[in-house]
Amino acid sequence: MDKTRIIVVEDNIVYCEFVCNLLAREGFRTVQAYHLSTAKKLLQQASDGDIVVSDLRLPDGDGIDLLRWMRKEGMTQPLIIMTNYAEVHTAVESMKLGSLDYIPKQLVEDKLMPLLHTILKERSIGRNRMPVFAHINLHLLSLSSPKIINVILCPKD
């Protein structure tokens, strides 16, 4: 693969290992954080090429808190939220703050790898998936099934 490192933020140690093994099989380097505080320390030393995959609910905060902190600190690394608790309001909030995706954990095996490969492909041709949503006023256009949340956001006129 390349030098991309995936920072996996997940408090369930078994699930964190599962995700890291999934990523390692695809050639990604991973580092684990089981708490929000640990993730912040790792991110202070992260490169712009790193990607963050974070659980929504963590013992000392949540993935949205992490995303909010990253943007406040001027960090532009892509962040992907994964959760067992897919809720419309958290999906919308995470997307407005600039997360690249909001993936229910039962779909991580199917959705995470294609998303990461798309990010890398876009980087290789000079496109960056910098989360622009964090800087634009957005309004919700459409929501679909509560089991699989697809959020479509568009710039507000």
Secondary structure, 3 states (H helix, E strand, C coil): CCCCEEEEECCCHHHHHHHHHHHHHCCCEEEEECCHHHHHHHHHCCCCCCEEEEECEECCEEHHHHHHHHHHCCCCCCEEEEECCCCHHHHHHHHHHCCCEEEEHHHHHHHHHHHHHHHHHHHHCCCCCCCHHHHCCEEEEEECCCCCCCEEEEECC
